[in-house]
Structure formats: C-alpha cells, structure tokens
Amino acid sequence: MAKVTKTHSPDDEEDLRHSAEVPHELTEQRLDVVCAKLFSDWSRARLQTWIGEGRVSINGIVVDKPRTL
C-alpha cells in the first residue's frame, strides 16, 4: 500500500504535513486524482500545483508529475 504525503514550504499558508494511506482500489489512478480523493480540503488544481512543486511524495519519494500510482 502506498503512502502519500503533502509537505509544506516556508511561504505556504498551509504550513502542515498531511499523510494518507492509498487504498488498493485507487492505485491505478493518477496521483492528482488520488490526492483529490484523499485530501478533499484542497482543490485538485491546488494539489496539482503542489505536485508540480515537488511537495508531494509517495512512500518517501518526492514526485513532481501527476503520474499513475
């Protein structure tokens, strides 16, 4: 099971770290779609920005493209 983590940047108003376990049924979907389902407090567009900025990791590995898990 993959673990997705959203980290913060020094100028981020959301200055927190958030983690979630990815359910097996979501493992074949794109990272931005999975994050939108796991972290519903933020828009998919915001999550896509964070992914592009390298602020999302999967199992401790930073990801900067919304690839399929």
Order of alpha helices (4+ residues) and beta strands (2+ residues): beta-beta-alpha-alpha-beta-beta
